[in-house]
Amino acid sequence: MMKFTPSFDIENCHDGIVAGIDEAGRGPWAGPVVAAAVILDPANMPEGLNDSKTISEKKRDVIAAEIRAKAVVGVGIASVDEIDEINILQATFLAMKRAKADLSVTPDICIIDGSAKPKLDTPIEMVVKGDAKSFSIAAASIIAKTVRDQMMRDLAKIHPEYAWEKNKGYGAPAHRAALEIHGVTPHHRKSYAPIHNILYPEGKIAAR
């Protein structure tokens, strides 16, 4: 498998201000989906910037603080209710739109991780595996992940039985076991098959 190293190569193909956008939390059974938009200053870069998936949770938190100190950052969140109402893809697009709107500087173009294109009032370039190729998208991936992880740690204090501080709402064994014993919380995504099938066993839907 080809390995990539983030750089400014993609950003340098564009004139003007470039914002990287990425999301965290499309797959979990519980919690919101979070997107972040980041405009980096190449002359004042955070140290250790890389794809969030290659960095430990503790190190992500350190780098996220440095990104916030050295870059322009916007965050957007779509709630569980919004995910259930409009589906996870559209909720992700909504979070991205909110993240871009949260920036204090208006970008000339947004480069976004993935291939599914949201509608923004700014030109867009989609970059598959963008968090591994672009510094700006990598920074956005770290911000989105750390914001969402903290939200799940906070929710774990209210519902400790689901171990969300560890599994972040994904369908890990401890989460599955807690669902069987304690049932569904308001923070679960009722449109997701594992949760829907607990609530409506007579009308089960196939897992995606």
N, C-alpha and C positions, 0 to 999 in steps of 0.2 A: 504494500500500500504506500502510495506517495505521501511523504510528510512535507508539510509546509511550515515556513517560518514567517510570522507577521512582519510586514514592512510598510513603507509609505508608497509602494509602487502604484497601487490602485488610486490612492489619494492624489498622487502627482500627475495622474492622467487628466485631472480636472482643474479648471481655473476657479478661483474664488474659495469660499469657505465650505469645507467638507465635514459632514457629520456622519459618524458611524452609528448604526442602529442594530440592536439585537434584542432577543427576548429570552426569558427563562420561565419554565413552568407549563409547557404545553402538555406534557405527558402525565403529570400527577393526577391522582384521584381527588385531591383536596387542595384548597387554597387558590389564590388568584393567579393570573398570569401577569408577568411584569416585563416591561420593555424599558430600555434605556437608550438615550441618544447622547453621544459624546463628540465634542469638537476638541481635538488635541492641538497643542502648540509644539511643533517639531523642535523648537529651541528649548523647551522645558518639559522633557518627557518623564513620565513616571518610570521608576526602575522596575525591572522584572515583568514587564508587560507581555502577556502571552494569552493564548486561548484559555478561557476560564476552566475548561475541562482538564487541562494539564497541570493545574495549580491546586494545591491543597486548600481546604477551607480556611485555615488559619492565615495562610499567605494571601489568599484572595482578599480577606478583610483588610490586611495591611496595604495591599496595592490599591484597593478601592478608595481608601482614605487619601492616598497620594494622588490618585486620579482626580478626586474632588478638589484637592488643593491646587492642582496644576492645569485643569481643563475646564471647559464649559460642559456641564452635565444636566440632562433632563431625564426625568423618570415618569413613566406612565403605567397605570395599573388598571386592569379590567377585573371586575369582581366575579365571584362564583356565580352570582345571579345573572350577570351579563354573559358569562360563558354558557350557562344553561339556556339562556334566551336566544342568543344569536349564533351559537356554536363556537368552538375553540379557535378556529381559524379567524373568523371575523372578530372575535374578542382580542386575539393577538394583534390584528390590524388596528383595532381601536386603541390598545395599549401603546402601539408604536406611534399612532397619531398624537396621543396625549404626551408621549415622551418628547416628540419633536416640538410640540407646542410649549412644553415646559422649559425649553432652552431659552436663555436670556439673550442669545445671539441668533439671528436668522441665517441658516445655512443656504448656500447656493445650490447644493446637491446633497442628497442623502445616499450613502451606500449601505445596503441592508443585507444581512446574512440570509441565505436561503434562495429559493426560487419562486415562492408565492409572493406576488407583488401587491402591497397595500396601495390605497389611494391617498396620496399626500399632495399638498399644494406646493410641492417642490419637486424638481426633477429627481429621478431615482435610478440607481444602478443596483441590480441584484447580484450578489456574489455568493455562489455556492461554496460552502466551507469558509465563508468570509471571516469567521472568528479566528481561523488559523492562517489567514493570508493578509489581513489588514490590521494595522495597529488600532485604528479608530473603532473598528468592529470588535476587536479583542477587548478594548477598553469598555465598550458598551456591554459586552457579554459579562464582564466582571462586575460591573455596576448592577446589571439586572439580576444576576445570580445572587450577589450579596444582599441586595434589598429583599429579594424573595425569601432567601434563607432566613434572614432575620424575622420576617413576618411569620414564617412557619415555626421558628423557635418561640416567638411570642404566643402563637396559637397553641403550641405544645404545653405551655404553662396553664392554659385553660382546660385542655384535654390531654393530660399526660399519658393516658392509656394507649394512644395511637403512635407514640414515639416519633412524632413529626420533627422533633429536634434532630433526629438521626436520618429518617427516610424522606423528609421534606414533602410528605404527601404522596410519594410514589407507592405502588402496590407491593411493598416489602412484606415478608412474612409476619412481622409484628403488627403491621397495619391491618393486614387481612384478618389476623386472629382477633384483634380488637374490634373489628367490624362485626365479626360473628358474635362476640360477647356483648358489646355495648351499642351496636347499631350505628346508624348514620347521624352525623352532626350537621348543623347548618352550613358548615364549611366544606362539606363534600359536594362534588360535582354530580348532580342527580342525572345529568344527561349522559354520563359515562356508564358503559354497560355494567361493570361490577357493582356500582352503586344503585343504578336503576333496577337491577335484578334483585337486589335486597329489598328495595322498597315495593317493587311490583312483581313478585315472583310468578304471578299468573300471566304476565305479559313480558317475558324475558326477551332481551335483544342480544344479538351476537356481539362479542367483544371485538373491538377494532384491532 
